[in-house]
Amino acid sequence: MIKPLLTALPFTLFLLNATAGDSPMTYERINLSVSTEQQVDNDTLVAVMSAQQEGNDPSSLAQEVNQRIQQAVGRAKKNPAIRVQTLDYQTSPIYRKQSLAGWRVRQSIRLESQESAALSKLIGVLQQELGVDNISYAISPQRRKESEDRLITQAIARFKQRAEMISTEIGHPGYRLVEMNVNTQGHTPRPMQVRAMAMEAQAAAPTLEAGSQRVEVTINGTIELKP
């Protein structure tokens, strides 16, 4: 369940007096900031897996890594609910006592799905050939946008309420909006680090809990009180 939380931040009152010369007349201006936040359920599972080989022949190492990655990509593409992307490809020398001792070839893939059970099962299968670098949950762009839209509506209403209250308390008939900035942010949980190594036999699918993360909208604005 998504539980909104409204937080009003301190406001600052500035008295801007008329200045001599050609400067226009100004009224009392107030900088006001309000924020709203929600705990939003994560709905997307993301995993990064990799193939790595070490040896003396970089050509044969690259061929083996490529084959394992291609097989993993092919398996992932069988499920249209799982998105797969190949990531960095690295060939690097291995030194021991300042002498070249071999080569290391490594490539990673990124798997993402809103069907966490299906992706969790696939991870268990792919662990026969690939290591798991990390697993994390995220909020899908669509759910994040829907949450932010609700929070913006709530924050604007809160901003207007505060502005009207301030105008009344200071003894002015109303206000006009001079400037408003809307900022959105969210807290992304740290990925779960998993020992990156392939298993000898098919591993069980990892046990995962989606959890939630905070999405926050902050509005900073300036109002000018009517005389």
HELIX and SHEET records of a PDB file:
HELIX    1   1 PRO A   58  LYS A   77  1                                  20    
HELIX    2   2 SER A  116  LEU A  126  1                                  11    
HELIX    3   3 PRO A  141  ILE A  170  1                                  30    
SHEET    1   A 3 PRO A   4  ALA A   8  0                                        
SHEET    2   A 3 GLU A  28  ASP A  41 -1                                        
SHEET    3   A 3 THR A  12  LEU A  15 -1                                        
SHEET    1   B 4 PRO A   4  ALA A   8  0                                        
SHEET    2   B 4 GLU A  28  ASP A  41 -1                                        
SHEET    3   B 4 SER A 212  LEU A 225 -1                                        
SHEET    4   B 4 TYR A 175  GLY A 186 -1                                        
SHEET    1   C 5 ILE A  82  ARG A  96  0                                        
SHEET    2   C 5 SER A  99  SER A 113 -1                                        
SHEET    3   C 5 THR A  44  GLY A  55 -1                                        
SHEET    4   C 5 GLY A 131  ALA A 138 -1                                        
SHEET    5   C 5 MET A 192  GLN A 193 -1                                        
END                                                                             
